[in-house]
């Protein structure tokens, strides 16, 4: 009895407090000025070159839109698709995410991306380059909005070419000319990697090597694909083996691992995106004028098909259907793509990429696009863009094809057997 | 309960046997003659006290295992909007005809047993070498020998990855400078030597475990046994082979079994160095399951492979339990 009284009194006090809190919550007026928080999954914040820039852009966005707060989630480029798919199926996707290439189509397969057709007004569409939205349609719905364009080009180090006795203003235009140039580089500068090429076993590597396969006439995956057990694919694999056996490539490196070496003049030719300039200058602090004397970029050397190809490696922005703040998310996307601050700090700054806009809002920003590198991309390289057959089949096929490429590059198994093995796995 | 009568002359009348006799059987004197005490009536709650642990294990271990077995009989791809559908044994049939599965299984066996055998031998050699020295300097040496075990596995993987670089790696640089090789070797990009190269990294990380285990076992050998052996003029190799190794046998066996199970599941070192490449040269079961589940999102097929993996590991676990019981 004596022990019960303090306990009863405690319970009574707790109940009274709960009732008071509940009443205060009901009675309190809703605070309309409280900012909404949207989560933004991206790899820009995960990479040293771009992190300061994206953080600055987010800070300026929040200053311009005090009712919206951005929670940036840094996820590496290699991991982002995997994490987004798992989070979507777990029911906790971010509001907005940066995606690229096959990952965009892969995430769209979950059916959980918000269609953007209703958000893209005629004004918004008119501000973009023609046709730029077409490649982001799945089942006739626009599922991603282009943020930056970053096609790949064939970069050549003029200084190293000159040392090898090659004409620095005349980069190789065909595979045969390329092989001669690589031989000259290897002979005169043994410490230099003649050709920087990503041969890792991942979907991005497949996307990067797709134009090389196409220039040999090979198309192992996709609608109308000829498969992997074809003379064209074998010719491509044979060429890759020749590159490795002659020491012209450094197998097993990701493209990002070649970039700092290129900045130190340790790579003569490199197949990489437009953003390579920004990465190299961030590493070696080379001023623009000196950079353009040192490096040039052109179209892919043509193979037996006689045509050049490239891939569009740009980044897109998506809104997830489960987002509770879609309007705020779209406002943020618009800011990232069109605001002068984002264009200056990120797209044309640290990102060193091309905007999808037909015309830039600021004349000073427009002048930044008038450079030898960007003119080369705009005039010659972008017209050769060919989109790979993105989707789940591309992802699973990429493992089989790139494993086969690695077998060709690093082993001694007959090329015929490798091609057959790739085809067998593609057929499962 | 009536008190049990002990047989005349048993150790409980005379006291436990000397460390020498028990030790000569390779057992601790404390184990000799120990009897299992049955719970007294009126104390069932002692059995019920394990229930929370069983509950947690059922949720954390049991549920995923059962769910994975259920998934193994279904076609379930995360990228497809359709719900999973039952396909019976189709995933297992596909597995039997999948050449990559068999290659991954072979790679797993080579990686696991090869690494454990070499690490155990190296650990044994090091333990025997430092066994007789107790100076402060040797304590520093012992600490240094244990250092690789303290290094996180990701650091180990990246360390060796950069050491193995064909152009710019320190191993090739040293070998070229010493004139042992004329051209850089593609350690991780040559299908023939990539797996042994990764195994070297694994052995480097695992050897300290065996060194520690076997050093402790060597320290537990009774002095009387060693002195008796010295009296019988046992020296050097005969002391090791006939006296020390029998004492190390059980510890080595149990330690090896544990490490085999651990290595079977070793994903981090392989993924961080080669990602299973070049081709499938270093693709083990765990790497292949990871690619199927988290790159292709084919959870049904990956679960079937996981079920096979589970059965193999259960075999090792049963062998481990049997070994413990026969001690």
Interface residues (C-beta under 8 A of the other chain):
Chain A: X82 X85 X86 X89 X106 X109 X110 X111 X191 X193 X200 X201 X202 X203 X247 X250 X251 X252 X392 X395 X396 X399 X403 X404 X406 X407 X409 X410 X411 X421 X424 X425 X428
Chain B: X77 X78 X79 X80 X81 X94 X98 X99 X100 X166 X167 X183 X186 X188 X189 X190 X191 X192 X194 X274 X275 X276 X277 X278 X279 X280 X281 X291 X294 X295 X296 X297 X298
